[in-house]
Amino acid sequence: MDYRKQGHCVYYTRYHLVIATKYRRKILKDGFGEYLKSMIIGIGKQIPEIEVIEVNTDSDHVHILLSIPPKMSISDVVKMVKAKTGLRMRNKFPFLDKVYWAKSGIWSRGYFVSTVGISESTIRKYIEMQGKEDSGQALLEF
């Protein structure tokens, strides 16, 4: 596993994030999706605490696998991704002003997020075996 470290913590966090376009408009085709991917990867380069592991688009939504430190909230990261990408997409592709007549952006209000990591059953087993491992009665491998 790829554990990351900061001043007072060691962490392994993975989030699967899905952000849909407003009204599920199919605007992420061809070069638009590629441009969006490069912008999201760029966010990870600008802010090293955000590790963008994988990005892919469908015509009306984007999937992102990322790691953020515990001190950052996923909602703040989503707001930042939406703000940085939405504005730049509208500036780069002026026709989006006709697709989205309001100035509110290209993204829907909500998002989907789930955590990815060690399985719950592995964690439960690990916790159950605490105290027994010290005496050599149980050996648990991750």
N, C-alpha and C positions, 0 to 999 in steps of 0.2 A: 504494500500500500504506500501511497505517496503522501506522507504526513507533512503538513506545512507548520512552520513555527513562527511565532511572534514573541514579543517581549515576555509575556507571562502565560502563554498557552501553546499547546500543540493541538492541531486539529486536522480532521479529515472531513470536509463538508463537500457534498456534491448536490447540486440542485438541477432538476430538469424543469426548465422554464419554457412555456409556450405563450407567445403573444400573437393575437389575431389582429388582422387589419380591421379598421372601422367598417361596419356594415358587411364584413367578410368579402370586401371587394377583392377581386383576383388581380392584384397589381404587382405581385412579386414573381413575375415571369421573366424568363431570359436574363438579361443583364441586370434587371432591377434586383433580383434575388442575390446575384453575385455581388453587386455593389453593397447591399445590406450586410451580407456576410462579412465583407472586408471591413465595414464600419464597426461591426460588433467585435471582430478580432482586434481592431484598432483600439477599442475601449480597454481591452485587456492589456494592451501595450502601454496605453497612457496611464492606467491605474494598476500597478503591479499586484496590488492586493486582490484584484479580481482576475482569476484565472479562467479564461474562456477555453474549454476543453474541446468542444465540438459545436458546430453551428450548421444548420441546414434549413432550407425554406421549402414550403409548398406554395401554391399560388396565392393563398390568403392567410398564411401564418408562418411563424418562424419557431423552430425548436432550438434551444440553447442548453448545453450542458456546461455548468460553471461551478467554480468553487469560490466562496467568499469567506473571509474570517468571521468568527462569531461576533465581533464588535459591530459588524455591518448588518443592517436588516435587509432581507430580500426585497421588501417593498421599496426601500430607497434605491436599491440597485435597479429594479424594474423601472422606476420613475426616471432614473438617469439614462437607461438604455432607450426608453421611449422618447425622451426629450432630445437626446443627441442624434438619434437616427431619424426621427420624424422630421425635424427641421431640415436636416441636411438632405433627406430624400426630396422634400418639397422644393428646396433650392436647386437641386441638381435636375429634377424632372418637373418643369413648370406645368405640364399637363395635369399634374395631381391637384392643382388649384381648381380645375374643372371637375375632377372626380369628387373632391371634397370641398364643397363651396365654403364651408366655415373655416376659420383659421385655427381650429382646435386640434389639428394633427391628423395623422393617418392611422393611429392605433385605437383599438377598442378600449373601453374604460378598464376592463378586467384583465386577468391573466390566469394561467394555470401554473402551479408549482408543486413539485413533489420532491422529497429528499431521496437520495440514492446513496447506498452505502452497505455497511455490514448488515446482514439479515437480522430480523428481530429474534428469530429462534437462536441464532448464535449468541446474541447479546444476553438473552434470557439464560441460556446455559452457562455463559461466563459468570453472570451474577450469582446464579445458584451455586456455583462451584467455589465462590470466594471463601477463603478460610481453609478449604480442603486442599487447594493447590499448594499452599505453603508446606503442608505435611506430606506432600508427594502422593496423595490419594487420587488426584484427578489431574489429567493433563489435557489442556484445551488448546487447539490450534486455530489460528485465524487464517 
